[in-house]
Amino acid sequence: MKVEFVDRIESRTALNRSMFCPKCGSHGYLVIEQLEPETDMPWWIRCEQCDYNGPDAPTRTTAIKAWLHL
């Protein structure tokens, strides 16, 4: 059986250094929410340039805070 993932993706640009990608230093990042299939940790942040992912989180705010501490 094939599983299809449905994500809501919001493109953002970092205005301060704390939100730059910890791997490549890029200013662009994506805020992603996985809508289908449902999961306990549907939020994460991804770098637009190098596709580096932050940790999964239960809320948008938690995902952003986790990205800040990478």
PLY file of the C-alpha trace (Angstrom):
ply
format ascii 1.0
element vertex 70
property float x
property float y
property float z
element edge 69
property int vertex1
property int vertex2
end_header
0.00 0.00 0.00
1.31 3.40 -0.99
1.28 6.15 1.64
0.76 9.72 0.48
1.94 12.62 2.59
0.12 15.96 2.58
2.09 18.91 3.92
1.32 22.59 4.39
4.47 24.57 3.58
5.13 28.22 4.39
8.22 29.89 2.92
9.90 32.42 5.24
13.02 34.63 5.20
15.08 35.02 8.36
15.52 38.61 9.48
17.90 37.82 12.34
20.92 35.55 12.54
19.36 33.17 15.05
17.00 31.85 12.34
19.71 31.30 9.69
20.32 27.65 8.77
22.78 26.11 11.26
24.31 23.99 8.47
24.74 26.35 5.50
23.82 29.82 6.86
20.96 30.36 4.40
18.34 33.03 5.19
15.43 31.07 3.64
13.55 28.43 5.56
10.28 26.51 5.33
7.78 25.97 8.14
6.16 22.60 7.43
3.06 20.99 8.92
2.29 17.39 7.99
-1.49 17.10 7.53
-1.74 13.50 6.31
-1.12 10.95 7.69
-1.74 12.36 11.15
1.13 12.22 13.63
1.93 13.45 17.15
4.83 15.60 15.89
3.57 17.22 12.65
5.72 20.40 12.60
9.35 20.99 11.56
11.58 23.59 9.93
13.61 22.92 6.75
16.30 25.01 5.08
15.30 26.04 1.55
18.85 25.83 0.24
20.40 22.63 1.70
17.22 20.78 2.89
18.54 20.50 6.46
15.65 19.57 8.80
15.11 20.69 12.36
13.59 18.29 14.88
9.92 17.29 14.71
7.66 19.16 17.12
4.04 19.03 18.34
3.36 22.74 17.61
4.58 25.44 15.25
6.00 27.49 18.12
7.93 24.51 19.49
9.37 23.76 16.03
10.61 27.36 15.68
12.13 27.32 19.18
13.87 24.02 18.41
15.33 25.53 15.19
16.63 28.51 17.18
18.57 26.18 19.49
20.32 24.08 16.81
0 1
1 2
2 3
3 4
4 5
5 6
6 7
7 8
8 9
9 10
10 11
11 12
12 13
13 14
14 15
15 16
16 17
17 18
18 19
19 20
20 21
21 22
22 23
23 24
24 25
25 26
26 27
27 28
28 29
29 30
30 31
31 32
32 33
33 34
34 35
35 36
36 37
37 38
38 39
39 40
40 41
41 42
42 43
43 44
44 45
45 46
46 47
47 48
48 49
49 50
50 51
51 52
52 53
53 54
54 55
55 56
56 57
57 58
58 59
59 60
60 61
61 62
62 63
63 64
64 65
65 66
66 67
67 68
68 69
